[in-house]
Amino acid sequence: MLIQSQEELFGGVINLRYITERGIKVSKLFSKDGLKAIFHGEVKRKGEEIEILGKFFIEKKMECARCLDEFLFSAEEEVFLVLKPASSLPHSEKIELKMEDLDEDFFESPEIDFYDYMIHLAELFIPQVSFCKPDCKGICKNCGENLNSGGCACQKQ
């Protein structure tokens, strides 16, 4: 049974071997824990490998690391990723990574929940620390007032 549609691809746990080599066009909203990510692209099999090619449009409510206000983080990110079986990993103790190695991921089992995988992939584009705006002034060390909304009453020393 070949998986040939977006609905079949994201319908639960699937076997990657059943993804069609012709490719599956994807235009899907993924959401979890405040993250909303729309992926437009294609998923296709090439032998034992799976190629994911497209673009993520990501939104997530976050807290500014400087002023602690909530803001909406948004990003557009290009995706080119090749999923390979873990058996194709080199067995050497030391592996020298090249730039193109960053476009690869490996799977132990050919069965995967592709919806969860795509959410995990989108989460990789969310920064650990972010700011509401590049020139965020933060909060006053003395009184805790948000300096973006004007000054504070503290006397400057």
Summary of the structure (lengths in Angstrom):
residues: 157
radius of gyration: 21.2
end to end distance: 73.5
largest distance: 73.5
contacts: 371
relative contact order: 0.18
helix: 18%
strand: 42%
